[in-house]
């Protein structure tokens, strides 16, 4: 508990009684660090999960060299990043989503017109790319939720928004980006499994929860605005991260 209080103090976050969990980030010795802290009764006891990223995040070429992906996959992803198509990177926690997304931000055509909305600030994007991170409130500082950061980012009229990461139980964060006319290009990191049928159900559920009054329209908006899906996975047998699949949504007229 002393360690958790010190972490929260250092990242300028306040814990309130009854809060089930908190996700915060900081930089230590040039490395991005993410803390996921869960509290009772959400868990049996206070639990802290810590992710520490390297000082230099890998590039697409580095990911090819480490056999995370094939050269052909890297060629396709470079072209996708430079296009105006939206896409989602999908995977379980610690499957390489943030690592891949960070590499792809360096391939975007106009990073100065791109805004990322993050929970803990794990990216290492180009300096010209604006990062907005959740604020939990500290002292006189007002908290800013993930959904509020998305709204404020859209209000700046960027060409592209990066939303990391979209959760099923926090669907309100993407309501505006899915329902607005002339939306910015969208890139999501989505926490979900790699089985196609379950993934389709999970992303449809997010859309429907975002706006229950128009479930079909919101589901179609997901397919229209995120036509490509990139699935990452931790290969436990080989003890490494892998790009599992690149897919494109198909649906009947």
N, C-alpha and C positions, 0 to 999 in steps of 0.2 A: 504493500500500500504506500509506503514511503517513496518507493521508486516510481510508482504510477503518478503520485502527486508531483514529483520532481519533473517527470516527463511533461505533464500537462502544464506546469509552470513555464518550462522552457519553450514550449510551443504556443504559449499564450492561449490556453484553452481552459475552460471552467467546467467541472463536473457538477451536475445537479442530481440530487437524490431521485432515484427512479429511472435515471437514464440507462437504457439497456447496453449501449455500446457507444464508442466514439472512435473515429478514424482521424488521425492527425499525422502531420509530416514535419520534418525539419531537415536541415543540412548539417552534417557533422564531418569535419575533416575533408570537405570537398565532396562528400558522398550524400546522395539523397536517401533519407531513412523514413520509412512508413511504419506507423504503429496502429494496430487494430486492437482496441482494448474492450473487453466484454465484462460486464459487472453482474453480480447476483441481483435478482433471481434469474436473469437471463441465462447465466451459467452457474454451476455449483459454487465456484469461487472466482475471484478476479483473474482473468486470463489475458495475457499480452502476447500478440503475435508481431514479430519485428521482421521487416524486410529491408535489407541493406543493398543498395545498388552500387555498382562500381563507379569510380570517379569519372571514367570515360565510358559512356553508354555505347554499345556496339552499333556499327553501321550495317546496312544491308549486306555489304561485302563481308563483314565480319560474321554475320549470321550464316552466310553461305559457307565460309571457311570452317565454321563450327558444326556444319551439317544440320543446322536448324532447318534449312530449306535448300532446294536445288537452284542452280543458276537460272533455269527457265522460270521458276517461281519468282525469283528476285527481279528478273526482267519484266514480268507481268506486273508485279507490285509497283515498280518504278513508274511504269506507264499509267497505272491506275491512280497513283498519288498525283501525277502531273495532270490528270484529266479533270473534268468537272463532275465526275460521278461520285456519289456518296458510297460509303461502305462501312461495315461493322466488323470488328475483330472480336471473335467469340472464344471463350475458354473458361475453364475452371480457375479458381484462385491459384496464382503462382504457376501459370502455364505459359508465360511469356507474352501476354497481351501488351503490357505496358512497355516492355523491351522492344517489341516489334513496332508499336505505335510511335514510340520515341524516334526510332530510326526513320519511319515514314514521314515524320514532320520535316525532316531535312530534305525531302524530295518534293514538298509542296511548291507549286509555282509562285504563290504570293503569301509567304508566311507573315508578312507585315499586315495583311488583311485577314488574318486568322486569329481566332480566340479559342483557347482551350479552357474547359471548365473541369476542375479536378477535385478529388476529395482530399488528397494528401500532398499534391505537388511533386509527383515522382518523375515527371518528364525531364528530359534535357533537350528541349526544342531549340531552334535558332533563336538568337537574342531578340530578333524583331517580332517574334510571335508572342502575343500577350497571354499570360497565364492568370486565371482567376481560380482561387482556392477557397474552399469552405472555411468560414470563420465561426468558431464555436463560442466566441464571446469571452472577454477577459477584462476584469476591472470595469472601466467605463466604456469599453469597446462593445458595440452591438454585434450580436451574431448575424451571420449571413448564411442562409441555408443553401444547399446545392441547387434547389429549384430557383431560388432568388438569384443566384449567380448566373444561371442559364438565362433567365429573363433579362438581367442587366447586360449580358453579353449580346443577346439578340437586339436589344435597344440601340447598340452601337452600329448596327447594320453591317456586320462583317461579311466578307465573301464566303467564309467557311467557319463552322464551329466544330470543335472536337469535344465530345462529351465522354468523360471517363470517370467512373464506369456506371452504366445504366443498370439499375436493379429493379426487379419485378415489384418489390414493395415500396419503391420510390418513383412510381410511374409518373407522378405529377410533374416531374422535372422535364419531361419531354412533351408535355401537352401542347405548348405553344409552338415548338419546332415542327410538330407533326400536323397541326391544324391551320397554321398561318398560310396566307397566300404569298407566293414568291419568297419561299424560305431560303436561307443560306445553305450552301452545300454542307452536308452533315457527315461526320465521321464519329462512330461510336466505338467504345470498348464495352462489351456486353458480357456480364458474368453468367455463364451457362454451360451446359454440357455439349458434347460433340456429336450426339446422335441427332440426325437430321429432323426426325419427326418431333422429338422433344424440343429441339431448338425452335422449330416453327411454332409450336404451341406456346413456348415461353415468350417469344417476341410478340406473338399475337396477343398474349395476355397483357403484356406491358402496354400495347397500344390501346386495348379495350379499357384497361384500368385508367389510362391517362384521360380518356373522355368516354365514360360509359354511355353517354347519350348518342354517340355515333360510333359504335364499335367497328362496323364494317368499313366505314370511311377511314378510320384511324389505322386499321390493319392494312388497308391498301396503301396508305401513306407511308407505312414502314417499307413496303416492297418497292414503292416508287422512289423513295428518297435514299434508301440503302440497298440498291440492287445487288451489290456484291457482298458476300460473306466470306471471311477469312477465319478459319478455325485452327486454333493452336491447342497443343496437348502436351502434358508431361508424360514421356515414355518411361514408366517406372522400371521396365526390364533393362533398358539401356541407360537409365539414370541421366536423361537429358531432355531438353525441350525440343519440340518439333512443330513445324507447320504441317498440319494434318491434311488440310483441304482448302481449296478455293472454289466457291460455288456462286451461282447466280440464281436469284429467285425466278421462278416461272409460275405464272398463274393464268387461268383462263380469262378471256374477255368478259 
